[in-house]
Structure formats: C-alpha cells, structure tokens
Amino acid sequence: MLVKTIKKKNKNYKPIWFMRQAGRHLPNYQKLRKKHNTFLNFCLTTSSIVEATLIPIKEYDLDAVILFSDILILPWTLGQKVSFIKNIGPQLSNIDYKTIALKSDVNLIDVLEPIGTAIKQVKSKIPISKDLIGFAGAPWTIACYMIEGGTSKNFEKIREILWNDERGFLEFYDRLTNKVIDLLEYQVKCGVDVLMIFDTWSHMIPSVYWQKLGIVSMATIVEELRRRGVLVPIIGFPFKAGEKLVQYSYESKVDVVSVDWSMDLKWVLNNINKHVVTQGNLDPIALTTENTQSLTKAVTEILDITKDKVHIFNVGHGLTPKTQIENVKKTITLVRTGTQ
Ligand code: CP3
C-alpha cells in the first residue's frame, strides 16, 4: 500500500515501514549475520539478501520491505576496498578521486548480479499489497565515505578537496552521480517498486555548495531516471538539512521527502512544496524506551499533525540495535488503528 498511497495521494491511509528495519535489533538478523564473516559477503549472497529483506515482514505488519544492501556497495563496485569493522564502522581504502570511476568499463550489471537476482526473488515472495524499496546513497554522502575513508566528525578532507580543486571534485561528482543513476535504474529493472536516496551527510555540504551538490545532483538523478523510463516513486532523505528542506522539496524533483527526527513536522508541512508527500519523523530512540507513554504520545502527535496529509509513517533515521520489538509493534498498532 506504499506506492498506491503515494500515487493516489491518499490522505486516509498511513503506510508504515522503518528505516533500517532489517537490522540489528532483530534476533533473526543476528543469527543470519553470524553466517558471514564479512558484511560485504553478506550483502553479496543472494539467499541471505532475500532472507534479511524478508525478516521484518515476518515479525511486523508493514507496508514495505527495503532491499537488504548498503550504500557502500557502490564504491566497492568502482574498485575501492570496503570493510565494515565492528564498533568502528565502515573503512574504505585510499582512492584518487581524479581517476576512480573514470573507467566506464566497470560493468555494474555483472558485479551486481547477486543483488538483481535477490530483488527478483523477494518480489516473487512478498504479497502484492507490500512494496519493495530499492535505494542508493546520494552522491554527496557516498563521496564523503569514499574520500574520507570512513565516518568522520566534520568531513574536512572532502571539504578541503572541494575548496582546493573545485573542478576536479565536480568532475568526480558527475561520474559518481552517473553511477548512482545506473545502480537505481538496475534495481528498478530487476523489480523494485520504490526508490529511496539517502543523503545522510547532507548537513556537511558547505552552504554555498548546497544548491549544486545537494539539490541539482538530485534533480539530475530523478530527471535522468525519468528519461530512461523509470516511473516508480522516488523518496529523498537529506538528513539534518534543516531549513534547506524547503528548497529541496521544490527543486530536487523527488516525489517524497523523508523528514528527520530533528525537524518540527508542523513547520515542515507548512513550509515545503505542497505537492510533495512526506515521510517520517519519529525519533528512532523513542523505540528504545521503557516509557511507553512517551512513545504513544510521540506517535499520536505525528498522526494528529499529518491527519489531513499524504504521509508515510516512519522513523526520522534508522532503527538502532537497542530498539524494542514491543515498541515497534505498539507503534504499528497505533498507526493502524488511528487510520483505519
Ligand atoms: O533495513 C534496512 O534499512 C536495509 C539495509 C540498509 C543497511 N544500510 C544495512 C546495514 C540500509 C538502507 C543502509 C543504508 C546506509 N548505510 C546508510 C544511509 C542511511 C543511514 O543510516 O544514514 C549509510 C550512511 C550506510 C553506511 C553504513 N553501513 C554504516 C555507517 C554502517 C556501520 C554503522 C552501523 O550502523 O552499523 C553500515 C553497516 C550496516 N549497513 C549494517 C546494516 C544492517 C550493520 C552491519 C552489521 O550487521 O555488522
């Protein structure tokens, strides 16, 4: 019911799913994770991708599943070494941004075959009432990891390159943007029903570059996908973009704007493009609480604020490992009973 609600602009039904719903708060995920010595190996094994993608709908009454994958698969396909280290996070080998992804001979389709097969299998296993979400990182967020080599406090390396060598950086950025388009097109060709583009580090874009790197690149992705005949709804998530979310809602060309937990949802709804659907923005930490009253209040508030809007219920960033299964179930029941 996710795609149907977006396309029909249905205000009376609130679809629900959770970012990072397949992740570490579920014991079945942990069991499956143990079968693979590296996370990358997990992400490239068709049977495990399918199983992990389906775990959340075995546990919860959700409107959609999100493909089990990671935004850092893309740098890996471009030849960068990517590893995920427990308690540290992703680590990527050093690259020369001037040369990486220059070679158009990286045949994404060959490398991504295990993922494409998984998409087809998931589609054959889920009921038609549920949608499959494909995704990619936005060029800025992927570039942050590729250049910085991992997570960073202020992403100073990438900003240094931007100020020192704007031209070289922008050439790299364009090549990366094209790869994001190819990846998303491939996922749609294999069968995903919706696309989501995560810009987790959008708040690290220097303000004067926001238009170019945060918005124009998104509009390019959406326009090129449309030109290639991709018709599925596209969700954009510029995490912690603050007031810039308004411009993003008008100019990025996405169909749905995902709102993070730091934003005042009422303010967002009053200020953004009225033609854009919203998603979000429950604080994922509210789902770790023992205080179910505070959770009920927060969920009810979102339902109240979005009563007359086309809105997808979700968290304002990914679920964390401390998420309580009972809290997720309670939230789903509240959303279902509040809207049926
Ligand atoms: O349920 C889902 O949402 C599906 C899968 C999914 C993962 N990563 C699996 C994953 C999705 C949509 C992502 C997106 C992703 N990956 C983003 C954008 C969204 C966001 O959360 O901001 C980013 C920035 C990444 C990069 C990434 N991958 C980091 C920083 C980490 C390590 C830190 C962490 O949260 O664990 C990963 C690893 C990762 N990706 C895990 C999962 C389930 C944990 C790996 C493990 O189990 O060992």
Boltz pocket constraint, residues with backbone or C-beta under 6 A from the ligand:
constraints:
  - pocket:
      binder: B
      contacts: [[A, 18], [A, 19], [A, 20], [A, 21], [A, 22], [A, 23], [A, 24], [A, 33], [A, 39], [A, 66], [A, 67], [A, 68], [A, 69], [A, 70], [A, 71], [A, 72], [A, 84], [A, 89], [A, 90], [A, 135], [A, 151], [A, 198], [A, 200], [A, 317], [A, 318]]
      max_distance: 6.0
